[in-house]
């Protein structure tokens, strides 16, 4: 063997990747390719089990996701109305807040159907933001032409927007949807732990 190269002693103590404690290799397990001591392995198993999704948390996760999505839509719409510029990358905030809402609503559970719930909620938020921005444009245009003062939820405004919703969408909206849905799904996604 070369003098500069040393082999690792297979019987030497190994440090736990989570707590740093050293143990004999026979007292260690492997989680996602990293050595962990048995107490940390027990903690990891307990945390993984606690974060599993039960059907009981789905309704509250949906409510939380919708609240987050509508909050994000309000921010995006408010900024667009205040600046007269629709800043598309704020759509990521809509997705992120949807995911946070789902995670909070699920009471810490992760994975399972929750990323899809967050994605659906973020789409609702994106549509709501687009509607808010379009309603502002329509009501402002009607007022400038001397028409009646209309609210954002007035039936005439709703009709105008729903009949022309396709024309409100541009090529960049596809990008914003992808980014928002990706951000939404990442927040409540569970982490896969491979224990050996």
N, C-alpha and C positions, 0 to 999 in steps of 0.2 A: 504494500500500500504506500502511496505517496505520503511524505511527511506533512504536507499542507492540508491533506484531506483526512478528516476523522469521521468514523462511523458513529451513528447515534446508538447508544446503549438501549436495546429493546426493553430492558428491565428498569431503566431510570424512571423516576417520578415524572409525571406529566402535569402541566398546569391546566386548570379548567379555563375554558374560554369565557365563561360568564363571571366567575367570582375570583379567579386567579389562584385558588388553592391548589396545591400540588398533591397528587395521589399516585399510587402505583397504577400502572396501566390496567391491571385486573379490576381496579375499583373505578374505572372510567367507562363512559359510554360515548357515542358519537351522535351529535345532533347537527344536521346539515353540514357534515364533514368536519366539524370542530369537536375537540375533546371537551366533555363536560363531566363534572363529578356527579355522583349519584344523588346527593341532595338537590343540586341544581336541576338535574334531570326530573326529579319529582316535582319541583316547582314549575318547570317548563310544561310538564304533562298537565298539571293542575290549571295553569293559565290557559293552555290550549283548550282544555275541556270547558273552562268557564267562558271562553269567548265563542263557543259554538252557538249557532243560531237556532232558536226554537221558534215555532210558528206563532207563539204568543207575542213576540216582539215585532212582527211584521207590520201590524196596523200602526203602532207608534213610530216605527221607522218610516213609514210612508208619510205620516203627518209631519214628522221632523224634517224629512226630505223636502216636502212641499213648502214648509215654512222657510227653510234655507233657500230654496229655489226662488221663492217670491221675494225674499229679502234681497237676494242677488239681482233679481230682475228690477227691483225698485232702484237699486244703486245704479245699475247700467242705464236704465231709462232716465233717472234723474240727471246723471252726468250728460247724457245725450241731449236732454231738453235744455239744460243749463248752458251747454257749450255749442249747441246746434251742430254737433259732430257725433256720429255714432262710432265710438271707439270699440271695435269688434273684439279685441283681445280681453276686454272686461268680461266676455262670455266665460272665460276660465273661472272667474270669481263666482259666477252663477253655478257652474259645475261643482266647484270646491265647496261652496256653502250647502249645496244639495247633499254632497257626500258627508259633510260634517253633521248636517241635520239628521241624516239616516243613521249615522254612527251614534249620535246622542239619543235618538229615538229608540235605537236597538239596545240601549243600556250597556254599551261596551261589547256587544256581540260583533263578530266579524265574519266575513266570508259568506258562503252559501248564496242565497238569492240577493243579499244586500247590495252588491255592486250593480246589479240590474235594476233594483229599486232606485238607487241613486241616479242611474243613467236616465231612467224614465222621468224622475222628478226634475232633473236638469233640463230635459226637453220641454217640460211644462214651463219651467222658468224662462227658457229662451223664447218660447212663443209669447209668454206674458210680457217680456221685455220688448219684443217686436211690436206687440199690440200697443203697449204704453207709448212707445215712440211714434207709431203711426197715428194713434188717437190724438196725440198732441199736434201733429202736423195737420190732421184733418180739421180739428176744432179751431186751430189758428187760421187756417185758410178760409174757413167759413166765416169767421169773425172779420177777417180782413176784407171780405167781399160784401160786408154789411148784412150777413145772414144772422140768424138767431144764435144766442149763446148756447152752446151745446156742452154737455158733460162727456167725459170719456166713455161712459157706459150708455149713452143715449142710443136709442135703437137705430137712428140714422147713421151714427158713427160706426156702430157695430156692423151694419149692413155694408157700408162703404168699404170698411176694412176687410170683411170676410169675402166680399166679391172681388177684391183686388189684392188679396194676401200674396198670391204667387208673384205679383209684380214687385212686392216689397223685398223679395229675396234675391240676393246676388250670389255670385260665385264664391265670394269670401265667406258667405254664411255657412257653406259646407265645412270650411276650415274651422270656423268658430264652434260649430256643432261637434266636430271631432275632438277639438281641444277641451270643450266643456264636458263632454261625456267621459273622456279619458280622465279628467281631473275628478269628476264625480265618482267614478268607479274605483279609483285608487284609494280614496279615503277609507271606505268600509271593507276593503279587500282583506281577507285573512291571509296570514303568512303560513306557507306550508312548511312544516317541520318534519324532517325525515330523521327518525331516531333509529340507531343501530346498537 
